[in-house]
Structure formats: C-alpha cells, structure tokens
Amino acid sequence: MQKVALVTGAAQGIGKAIALRLVKDGFAVAIADYNDTAAKAVAAEINQHGGRALAVKVDVSRRRTGAYSAGRFRRYRQQCRHRPFDADRSDRRGDRR
C-alpha cells in the first residue's frame, strides 16, 4: 500500500520542496495550492519523473473549498491504495466545480 500526502502551498517554495521530497521517499502527493496553474505544473513534473501526483486548487480561507478538496483528496488516497494510477480518471474527477 502506497502512502499518500496532501501538501498545502505545494506549487512553489518550501511546499514544493516538501512535496518533491515526499515523492522521493515513495509517497503519492496531492499538490494543494490556490495557484491552480502552478499546482498542475508541479504535479505534471512529478508524474513525468515516475511519481504520482494530483493538483488540487485550495483556498484555505474558505471552508467550502477546503471541504471539497478534502473529499477529492480522500478519493485520490483510495485510488492510490487500491488501484493502479490512471491520470485521465483523476483529471476528470477534479473538473467538477
């Protein structure tokens, strides 16, 4: 079973460094950040290098988006633990807004 981590602020700086380190240590990561474009770029970088990552847009100042992101993270965690990774499926799930 693969370990899964949710890293907030992971689109740049220290958050990105933490996410990259977790991937190096064998974790699948959810790249959670308000900057959706940068989060997707970091997730793509990780996936291209053989890791497993999912970008999640999060605004921690809003409870509603936090709850949505937490639900999406739970589904991602279950997917990582029980099935092979399917990037197309993960992307379609995140398009609901």
C-alpha positions in Angstrom: 0.0 0.0 0.0 1.4 3.4 -1.0 1.4 6.3 1.4 -0.4 9.4 0.3 0.2 13.0 1.5 -1.6 16.3 1.0 0.8 19.2 0.9 -0.7 22.7 1.0 1.2 25.5 -0.7 3.0 22.9 -2.8 3.0 24.9 -6.1 6.2 26.7 -5.1 8.9 27.3 -2.5 9.0 25.2 0.7 5.8 23.4 -0.1 7.1 22.3 -3.5 10.3 21.1 -1.9 8.4 19.1 0.7 6.2 17.5 -2.0 9.3 16.6 -4.1 10.9 15.1 -1.0 7.8 13.0 -0.1 7.7 11.7 -3.7 11.4 10.7 -3.4 10.5 8.9 -0.2 7.8 6.9 -2.0 4.6 8.9 -1.3 1.9 9.8 -3.8 1.1 13.5 -3.2 -1.8 15.9 -3.7 -0.4 19.3 -4.7 -2.8 21.7 -3.0 -2.5 25.4 -3.8 -4.5 28.4 -4.7 -2.5 28.8 -7.9 -4.1 26.1 -9.9 -1.8 26.5 -12.9 1.4 26.2 -10.9 0.0 23.2 -8.9 -0.8 21.4 -12.2 2.7 22.1 -13.4 4.3 20.7 -10.3 2.0 17.6 -10.5 2.9 17.1 -14.2 6.6 17.4 -13.3 6.3 14.7 -10.7 4.2 12.4 -12.9 6.7 12.8 -15.8 9.5 11.6 -13.5 7.7 8.5 -12.4 6.0 9.8 -9.2 2.3 10.1 -8.6 0.7 13.5 -8.0 -2.6 15.2 -8.3 -3.1 19.0 -8.4 -5.9 20.4 -6.2 -7.0 24.0 -6.1 -7.4 25.1 -2.5 -8.3 28.4 -0.9 -7.7 27.7 2.8 -9.5 30.9 3.7 -12.8 29.4 2.5 -14.3 26.5 4.3 -16.3 25.3 1.3 -13.3 24.8 -1.0 -11.4 23.2 1.8 -14.2 20.6 2.3 -14.3 20.0 -1.5 -10.5 19.5 -1.6 -10.6 17.2 1.4 -13.2 15.0 -0.3 -11.2 14.9 -3.5 -8.0 14.0 -1.5 -9.9 11.1 0.1 -10.9 9.7 -3.3 -7.3 10.1 -4.5 -5.9 8.4 -1.5 -8.3 5.4 -2.0 -7.3 5.3 -5.7 -3.6 5.2 -4.8 -4.1 2.4 -2.3 -6.4 0.1 -4.2 -5.8 0.6 -7.9 -3.1 1.4 -10.5 -2.8 5.1 -11.2 -5.0 6.4 -14.1 -4.2 10.1 -14.7 -7.1 10.6 -17.1 -9.6 9.4 -14.5 -8.1 11.7 -11.8 -8.2 14.7 -14.1 -11.9 14.2 -14.9 -12.9 13.9 -11.3 -11.3 17.3 -10.5 -13.2 19.2 -13.2 -16.4 19.5 -11.2 -16.8 22.9 -9.7 
